[in-house]
């Protein structure tokens, strides 16, 4: 698996969701068409695991979280950026999604959940915010951010 092949896999999904509203309908569609148990999910999970093993995914570390932006927003990705994090029983920094966020949750160890959700897709609407949390094990989470927009908030 190369970064270029990885980008091509993401582009195949982003072509189907580019321009759609980031809402519960999109989340339901992603889980029905590309959710846990699907060929798309298996390919993306395998690609993420290979990228981590090869060292080009999640190549940074901070506060106990491994992370990295794999792709900046690009036309071939329909304006999405691509980030992947590797988290185990930890809450990350609070942030806002000005344009929304699409997450692919890929448990690696235990019964890992991300923001209380098991394997599959989670869609946050524009303007939403959270403190991303993995519990009950370790998970890789792939983030698609429209225009790459994310705003980290200050801790008080």
LUMKE-81883 format. One line per field, with one value per residue: residue in one letter; residue number from 0; x, y, z of N, C-alpha, C in turn. Coordinates in Angstrom, 2 decimals, padded with zeros to 5 digits. Example, Ala and Ser with C-alpha at 12.3 -4.5 7.8 and 13.67 -1.06 7.14 Angstrom:
// LUMKE-81883
type: (a|s) $
seq: (0|1) $
n_x: (013.19|012.85) $
n_y: (-005.69|-002.25) $
n_z: (007.80|007.08) $
ca_x: (012.30|013.67) $
ca_y: (-004.50|-001.06) $
ca_z: (007.80|007.14) $
c_x: (013.20|012.90) $
c_y: (-003.30|000.03) $
c_z: (007.80|007.87) $
//
This chain:
// LUMKE-81883
type: (x|x|x|x|x|x|x|x|x|x|x|x|x|x|x|x|x|x|x|x|x|x|x|x|x|x|x|x|x|x|x|x|x|x|x|x|x|x|x|x|x|x|x|x|x|x|x|x|x|x|x|x|x|x|x|x|x|x|x|x|x|x|x|x|x|x|x|x|x|x|x|x|x|x|x|x|x|x|x|x|x|x|x|x|x|x|x|x|x|x|x|x|x|x|x|x|x|x|x|x|x|x|x|x|x|x|x|x|x|x|x|x|x|x|x|x|x|x|x|x|x|x|x|x|x|x|x|x|x|x|x|x|x|x|x|x|x|x|x|x|x|x|x|x|x|x|x|x|x|x|x|x|x|x|x|x) $
seq: (0|1|2|3|4|5|6|7|8|9|10|11|12|13|14|15|16|17|18|19|20|21|22|23|24|25|26|27|28|29|30|31|32|33|34|35|36|37|38|39|40|41|42|43|44|45|46|47|48|49|50|51|52|53|54|55|56|57|58|59|60|61|62|63|64|65|66|67|68|69|70|71|72|73|74|75|76|77|78|79|80|81|82|83|84|85|86|87|88|89|90|91|92|93|94|95|96|97|98|99|100|101|102|103|104|105|106|107|108|109|110|111|112|113|114|115|116|117|118|119|120|121|122|123|124|125|126|127|128|129|130|131|132|133|134|135|136|137|138|139|140|141|142|143|144|145|146|147|148|149|150|151|152|153|154|155) $
n_x: (000.86|000.65|000.98|-000.23|-001.91|-003.58|-004.82|-006.25|-008.14|-009.62|-010.58|-012.40|-014.51|-015.05|-015.96|-018.55|-019.77|-019.17|-020.31|-022.72|-025.01|-023.69|-024.98|-027.47|-028.68|-026.65|-024.84|-026.33|-026.55|-023.83|-023.17|-024.91|-024.11|-021.28|-020.44|-019.25|-018.26|-018.62|-017.11|-015.78|-015.28|-013.57|-011.38|-010.53|-009.90|-007.85|-005.99|-005.43|-004.32|-002.06|-000.70|-000.09|001.56|003.64|004.61|003.93|001.46|-000.20|002.11|002.98|003.09|001.36|000.47|-000.23|-001.59|-001.43|-001.10|-001.89|-002.00|-002.90|-003.67|-004.07|-006.85|-008.28|-009.11|-009.51|-010.26|-012.65|-012.67|-012.18|-010.04|-007.78|-007.28|-005.75|-006.05|-004.62|-005.75|-005.98|-008.03|-008.50|-009.12|-009.20|-008.13|-010.51|-012.54|-013.96|-016.08|-016.20|-017.26|-018.31|-017.70|-016.56|-016.28|-014.50|-014.65|-012.47|-012.03|-009.27|-008.25|-009.69|-013.06|-013.27|-014.59|-015.57|-016.31|-018.43|-019.40|-019.46|-017.58|-017.66|-019.29|-019.44|-021.05|-020.58|-022.34|-022.04|-020.63|-020.70|-019.22|-016.74|-015.04|-012.93|-013.15|-011.79|-012.72|-012.60|-010.56|-008.40|-008.40|-008.33|-009.06|-010.38|-010.55|-012.54|-012.48|-014.30|-012.85|-010.69|-011.09|-010.86|-011.20|-009.42|-010.15|-009.48|-008.24|-009.69) $
n_y: (-001.19|002.12|005.70|006.98|004.99|004.69|007.21|007.03|005.08|006.47|008.52|007.12|006.74|009.39|010.47|009.62|010.95|013.63|016.94|016.28|016.85|016.96|014.96|013.09|011.48|011.04|009.66|007.32|006.28|005.86|003.88|001.85|001.32|001.21|000.28|-001.36|-004.64|-004.49|-004.61|-002.25|-001.09|-003.08|-002.87|-000.19|-000.28|-002.22|-000.86|001.37|000.07|-001.07|001.27|002.41|000.38|000.53|003.02|005.50|006.46|008.06|009.27|011.06|012.09|013.03|013.88|011.24|010.34|009.08|010.48|012.01|014.01|012.83|013.55|016.65|018.92|018.31|018.49|015.92|014.54|015.57|017.92|017.20|016.80|014.32|012.67|010.52|008.93|007.22|005.86|005.02|004.26|007.03|010.57|013.05|016.38|019.04|020.19|022.09|021.58|023.34|022.88|020.42|016.86|013.67|010.46|007.40|004.58|002.26|-000.33|-001.74|-003.11|-004.87|-003.97|-001.53|001.76|004.79|007.92|006.69|005.01|002.01|000.07|001.49|004.21|007.66|010.71|014.11|017.12|020.35|022.90|021.48|020.12|018.40|016.32|014.13|010.72|007.64|004.58|001.56|000.13|000.07|002.09|002.89|005.88|007.35|010.52|012.61|015.81|018.51|020.84|020.69|021.86|022.54|023.49|023.92|024.18|026.24|024.95|025.25) $
n_z: (000.00|-000.93|-000.28|-002.47|-003.59|-001.43|-001.36|-003.74|-003.03|-001.12|-002.73|-004.31|-002.55|-001.75|-004.12|-004.21|-002.17|-002.21|-002.10|-000.93|001.79|005.09|007.27|009.18|007.27|005.38|006.99|007.56|004.95|004.28|006.18|005.37|002.73|002.75|005.19|008.27|007.65|004.94|001.63|000.95|003.48|004.55|002.76|003.22|005.96|005.98|004.39|006.03|008.26|007.05|006.26|008.76|009.82|007.97|008.48|007.31|007.86|010.55|011.61|013.48|016.94|019.85|023.09|023.72|021.51|018.28|015.07|011.87|008.94|005.95|003.38|001.85|001.28|-001.90|-005.42|-006.59|-004.37|-003.85|-002.42|000.21|003.06|004.39|007.34|009.75|012.85|015.66|018.45|021.90|024.49|025.32|025.42|022.98|021.90|022.28|019.63|016.87|014.06|011.39|008.79|009.08|009.67|008.69|009.87|009.90|011.72|013.05|014.90|016.67|018.85|021.60|022.44|021.09|020.97|019.34|020.36|021.62|019.66|017.66|015.21|011.95|010.19|011.14|011.15|011.55|011.73|010.05|012.06|014.40|017.43|019.39|021.81|020.80|021.55|022.37|023.68|025.66|024.40|021.50|018.58|015.11|013.45|010.67|009.29|007.33|006.24|005.12|002.99|004.63|007.07|010.48|013.82|016.60|020.03|022.88|025.92|029.11) $
ca_x: (000.00|001.38|000.10|-000.99|-002.98|-004.50|-005.58|-007.19|-009.24|-010.45|-011.25|-013.54|-015.60|-015.40|-016.72|-019.94|-020.33|-018.86|-021.46|-023.90|-025.04|-023.17|-026.11|-027.84|-028.97|-025.37|-024.31|-027.09|-026.19|-022.47|-023.18|-025.62|-023.36|-019.84|-020.24|-018.52|-018.70|-018.61|-015.81|-015.15|-014.77|-012.41|-010.25|-010.03|-009.29|-006.59|-005.08|-004.99|-003.42|-000.80|-000.03|000.46|002.67|004.73|005.13|003.56|000.21|-000.07|003.55|003.25|002.51|001.21|-000.50|-000.67|-002.35|-000.66|-001.98|-001.25|-002.81|-002.40|-003.96|-004.70|-008.03|-007.89|-010.25|-009.75|-010.88|-013.89|-012.52|-011.92|-008.71|-007.81|-006.44|-005.96|-005.53|-004.52|-006.04|-006.33|-008.58|-008.07|-009.90|-008.35|-008.44|-011.81|-012.49|-015.19|-016.08|-016.94|-017.97|-018.66|-016.63|-016.98|-015.31|-014.58|-014.17|-011.91|-011.47|-008.07|-008.09|-010.83|-014.34|-013.07|-015.60|-015.17|-017.45|-019.50|-019.87|-018.61|-017.07|-018.55|-019.20|-020.07|-021.03|-020.87|-022.85|-021.32|-020.79|-020.66|-017.96|-016.61|-013.73|-012.92|-012.81|-011.78|-012.86|-012.67|-009.54|-007.65|-009.05|-007.91|-010.20|-010.09|-011.39|-012.67|-012.87|-014.51|-011.89|-009.66|-011.35|-011.03|-010.78|-009.18|-010.55|-008.57|-008.63|-009.82) $
ca_y: (000.00|003.38|006.85|007.25|003.99|005.03|008.36|006.54|004.40|007.52|009.23|006.32|007.02|010.82|010.73|009.29|011.79|015.04|017.79|015.88|017.42|016.12|014.83|011.73|010.71|010.61|008.63|006.09|005.78|005.32|002.61|000.85|001.02|001.03|000.08|-002.53|-005.85|-004.29|-004.69|-000.93|-000.98|-003.98|-002.30|001.00|-000.71|-002.87|000.19|002.14|-000.78|-001.16|002.57|002.54|-000.57|000.99|004.25|006.75|006.91|008.31|009.41|012.05|011.70|014.11|013.62|009.85|010.06|009.09|011.13|012.58|014.38|012.06|014.29|017.97|018.98|018.28|018.24|014.48|014.07|016.33|018.98|016.68|016.39|013.00|012.49|009.26|008.91|005.94|006.24|003.93|004.67|008.42|011.65|014.01|017.79|019.54|020.98|022.41|021.22|024.41|022.33|019.04|015.86|012.29|009.58|005.95|004.00|000.94|-000.90|-002.55|-003.97|-004.81|-003.55|-000.09|002.65|006.18|008.73|005.77|004.29|000.90|000.10|002.07|005.63|008.65|012.00|015.30|018.22|021.61|023.64|020.58|020.09|017.27|015.91|012.77|009.80|006.20|003.85|000.10|-000.46|000.89|002.23|003.85|006.66|008.14|011.72|013.41|017.17|019.39|021.94|020.51|022.81|022.10|024.56|023.44|025.16|026.34|024.31|026.24) $
ca_z: (000.00|-000.98|-000.06|-003.70|-003.67|-000.35|-001.82|-004.75|-002.33|-000.51|-003.83|-004.76|-001.62|-001.77|-005.35|-003.95|-001.10|-002.44|-002.37|-000.15|003.13|006.17|008.18|009.55|006.05|004.82|007.89|007.33|003.63|004.36|006.92|004.57|001.50|002.96|006.62|008.77|006.97|003.49|000.96|001.06|004.85|004.68|002.02|003.90|007.22|005.63|003.91|007.19|009.05|006.32|006.34|010.12|009.92|007.11|009.05|006.64|008.47|012.00|011.78|014.53|018.22|020.82|024.14|023.71|020.29|017.02|014.10|010.69|007.76|004.82|002.15|001.94|000.41|-003.32|-006.30|-006.76|-003.12|-003.77|-001.43|001.55|003.53|005.01|008.51|010.45|014.21|016.34|019.82|022.80|025.79|025.53|024.81|022.29|022.12|021.84|018.39|016.15|012.64|010.69|007.64|009.39|009.72|008.43|010.53|009.72|012.97|012.79|016.12|016.51|020.03|022.50|021.85|021.00|020.41|019.13|020.77|021.97|018.47|017.23|013.84|010.94|009.86|012.00|010.47|012.35|010.91|010.14|013.31|015.56|018.18|020.31|022.30|020.28|022.63|022.14|024.93|025.61|023.53|020.54|017.27|014.09|012.97|009.47|009.26|006.11|006.61|003.97|002.89|005.65|008.15|011.86|014.73|017.95|021.02|024.02|027.18|030.20) $
c_x: (000.89|000.43|-000.76|-002.15|-004.04|-005.41|-006.62|-008.39|-010.19|-011.23|-012.47|-014.75|-016.03|-016.17|-018.21|-020.59|-020.06|-020.12|-022.73|-023.86|-024.47|-024.23|-026.39|-028.15|-027.69|-024.77|-025.02|-026.71|-024.80|-022.45|-023.90|-024.78|-021.91|-019.48|-019.44|-019.11|-018.72|-017.19|-015.06|-014.52|-013.52|-011.19|-009.66|-009.33|-007.93|-005.56|-004.55|-004.02|-002.06|-000.01|000.60|001.68|003.89|005.28|004.74|002.18|000.43|001.40|003.95|002.62|002.47|000.14|-001.04|-001.48|-001.39|-001.61|-001.19|-002.25|-002.17|-002.54|-004.57|-005.93|-007.60|-009.12|-010.55|-010.33|-012.17|-013.88|-012.26|-010.42|-008.90|-006.80|-006.74|-005.33|-005.54|-004.64|-006.39|-006.76|-008.15|-009.06|-008.92|-008.79|-009.80|-011.63|-013.88|-015.00|-016.85|-017.78|-018.43|-017.45|-017.25|-015.89|-015.58|-013.88|-013.74|-011.27|-010.29|-007.88|-009.29|-012.11|-014.33|-014.24|-014.99|-016.41|-018.68|-020.01|-018.91|-018.13|-018.12|-018.32|-019.97|-019.94|-021.43|-021.26|-021.96|-021.66|-020.76|-019.28|-017.94|-015.18|-013.62|-012.38|-012.88|-011.80|-012.89|-011.68|-008.89|-008.39|-008.26|-009.17|-009.71|-011.08|-011.37|-013.22|-013.08|-013.59|-010.79|-009.88|-011.62|-010.51|-010.64|-009.51|-009.56|-009.13|-008.71|-009.54) $
c_y: (001.23|004.53|007.18|006.27|004.27|006.19|007.95|005.84|005.43|008.26|008.45|006.54|008.49|011.20|010.50|010.21|013.28|015.82|017.41|016.56|016.44|016.07|013.36|010.88|010.20|009.50|007.30|005.47|005.16|003.97|001.51|000.39|000.62|000.74|-001.15|-003.78|-005.73|-004.42|-003.36|-000.76|-001.84|-003.42|-001.10|000.65|-001.34|-001.83|001.01|001.33|-000.92|000.15|002.82|001.64|-000.11|002.35|005.54|007.25|007.06|008.45|010.48|011.55|012.91|013.74|012.21|009.45|010.11|009.62|011.56|012.90|013.70|012.85|015.64|017.97|019.08|018.01|016.75|013.83|014.83|017.33|018.51|016.58|015.03|012.96|011.11|009.39|007.48|006.27|005.00|004.49|006.08|009.38|012.65|015.43|018.20|020.37|021.12|022.02|022.29|023.88|020.90|018.12|014.49|011.38|008.13|005.32|002.56|000.39|-001.81|-003.54|-003.78|-004.52|-002.04|000.63|004.03|007.03|007.85|004.91|003.16|001.10|000.65|003.55|006.47|010.00|013.10|016.44|019.46|022.34|022.78|020.62|018.85|017.16|014.44|011.80|008.35|005.54|002.35|-000.52|000.56|000.91|003.16|004.57|007.50|009.31|012.32|014.77|018.01|020.61|021.84|021.34|022.12|023.23|024.00|024.55|025.13|025.60|025.39|025.59) $
c_z: (000.00|-000.65|-001.28|-003.86|-002.60|-000.77|-002.86|-004.10|-001.71|-001.60|-004.33|-003.84|-001.72|-003.03|-005.13|-002.92|-001.29|-002.77|-001.62|001.21|004.15|007.26|008.45|008.32|005.41|005.69|007.65|005.99|003.66|005.07|006.16|003.38|001.73|004.41|006.97|008.15|005.46|002.93|001.07|002.44|005.02|003.97|002.74|005.22|006.96|005.18|005.08|008.04|008.38|006.41|007.70|010.26|009.12|007.55|008.35|007.08|009.97|012.37|012.80|015.82|019.13|021.82|024.16|022.49|019.10|015.94|012.88|009.61|006.57|003.53|002.49|001.05|-001.06|-004.17|-006.47|-005.50|-002.85|-002.63|-000.01|001.82|004.19|006.14|009.08|011.82|014.73|017.83|020.65|024.14|026.18|024.87|024.20|022.56|021.54|020.58|017.78|014.69|011.87|009.53|007.86|009.36|009.46|008.98|010.15|010.92|012.71|014.06|015.81|017.66|020.94|021.75|021.69|020.35|020.23|019.39|021.02|020.83|018.09|015.79|012.88|010.78|010.86|011.31|011.45|011.41|011.02|011.44|014.56|016.21|019.06|020.83|021.91|021.32|022.16|023.51|024.64|024.63|022.63|019.22|016.38|013.65|011.80|009.45|007.86|006.54|005.35|004.06|003.95|006.89|009.48|012.74|016.12|018.94|022.18|025.22|028.25|031.53) $
//
